[in-house]
Amino acid sequence: PHKEALSRVGLDLGSRQYPIVALTCNAGSTIRAAKKADGTFDPEGTIMLPHEVTTCFHEFGHALHTIFAQTEVQNLSGTRSSIDYVETFSQLFELFLKDHDFLQLWAKHMG
């Protein structure tokens, strides 16, 4: 169905069906962001807690697995495979959070 819909708007993707992945997250500080003098909110005031960052990276690992999976058997693609294989990429992606050099590149606030 995606191929037909995309062809109507001029996109020809060939025979491969590309995945659509969305991560919906509810994360960030439970404390309201500080309001600046000009009425806008300070985006630096919202800080994710460590467990929220871990969850975000874990779920992003699932998204990457789905995006890069290529198989002719759709029941083995992305998160539709055995549980140990499904969790491999997510847990691997979490390991980036244990690398201090990576955190210095990625994180804005490290306390």
C-alpha positions as CSV (number, residue, x, y, z in Angstrom):
1,P,0.0,0.0,0.0
2,H,2.9,2.4,0.7
3,K,4.4,2.0,-2.8
4,E,1.1,2.8,-4.5
5,A,0.5,5.9,-2.3
6,L,4.0,7.2,-2.8
7,S,3.8,6.6,-6.6
8,R,0.8,9.0,-6.7
9,V,3.1,11.8,-5.5
10,G,5.9,10.9,-7.8
11,L,8.1,8.7,-5.6
12,D,9.2,5.4,-7.1
13,L,10.9,3.3,-4.5
14,G,11.2,0.1,-6.5
15,S,10.1,-3.2,-5.0
16,R,11.4,-2.7,-1.4
17,Q,8.9,-1.5,1.2
18,Y,10.6,1.0,3.4
19,P,9.7,1.1,7.0
20,I,8.0,4.0,8.7
21,V,9.2,4.4,12.3
22,A,8.1,6.9,14.9
23,L,9.3,7.3,18.5
24,T,6.9,9.1,20.8
25,C,8.5,10.1,24.1
26,N,7.4,11.7,27.2
27,A,10.6,12.7,28.9
28,G,12.2,15.6,30.6
29,S,12.3,17.3,33.9
30,T,9.2,17.3,36.1
31,I,10.1,20.9,37.0
32,R,8.7,23.6,34.7
33,A,11.2,25.3,32.5
34,A,12.1,28.8,33.7
35,K,10.4,31.7,32.0
36,K,12.8,34.4,30.6
37,A,12.2,38.1,30.9
38,D,11.1,38.2,27.2
39,G,8.3,35.7,27.9
40,T,9.9,32.7,26.3
41,F,11.0,29.6,28.1
42,D,14.5,28.5,28.7
43,P,15.1,25.3,26.8
44,E,18.2,24.6,28.9
45,G,15.9,24.2,31.9
46,T,14.5,20.8,30.7
47,I,16.9,18.0,31.6
48,M,16.2,14.4,31.0
49,L,16.8,12.1,33.9
50,P,19.4,9.2,33.5
51,H,16.7,6.5,33.2
52,E,14.9,8.6,30.6
53,V,18.0,8.9,28.5
54,T,18.6,5.1,28.8
55,T,15.0,4.4,27.7
56,C,15.4,6.8,24.7
57,F,18.6,5.1,23.5
58,H,17.0,1.7,24.0
59,E,13.9,2.5,22.0
60,F,16.1,4.3,19.3
61,G,18.0,1.0,19.0
62,H,14.7,-0.7,18.1
63,A,14.0,2.0,15.6
64,L,17.4,1.5,13.9
65,H,16.9,-2.2,13.8
66,T,13.5,-1.7,12.0
67,I,15.0,0.9,9.6
68,F,18.0,-1.2,8.5
69,A,16.4,-4.7,8.5
70,Q,16.1,-6.3,5.1
71,T,14.5,-9.7,4.8
72,E,12.2,-11.5,2.5
73,V,10.3,-12.9,5.5
74,Q,8.4,-10.0,7.1
75,N,7.8,-11.9,10.3
76,L,11.6,-11.9,11.0
77,S,12.0,-8.2,10.3
78,G,12.7,-5.5,12.9
79,T,11.0,-6.2,16.2
80,R,9.1,-9.2,14.9
81,S,11.7,-11.8,15.7
82,S,12.9,-13.8,18.7
83,I,13.2,-11.8,21.9
84,D,16.9,-12.2,22.3
85,Y,17.6,-11.0,18.8
86,V,15.1,-8.1,19.1
87,E,16.9,-6.8,22.2
88,T,20.4,-7.1,20.8
89,F,20.5,-3.7,19.0
90,S,18.6,-1.9,21.8
91,Q,21.0,-3.1,24.5
92,L,24.0,-2.4,22.2
93,F,22.8,1.2,21.7
94,E,22.5,1.6,25.5
95,L,26.2,0.9,25.8
96,F,27.0,4.2,24.2
97,L,25.8,5.8,27.4
98,K,28.7,4.1,29.3
99,D,31.3,5.8,27.1
100,H,32.6,9.0,28.6
101,D,33.9,10.3,25.2
102,F,30.5,9.7,23.6
103,L,28.7,11.5,26.4
104,Q,31.0,14.5,26.1
105,L,30.0,14.8,22.4
106,W,26.3,14.2,22.9
107,A,25.3,15.5,26.3
108,K,24.9,19.1,27.1
109,H,24.9,18.8,30.9
110,M,27.0,16.2,32.8
111,G,27.1,16.6,36.5
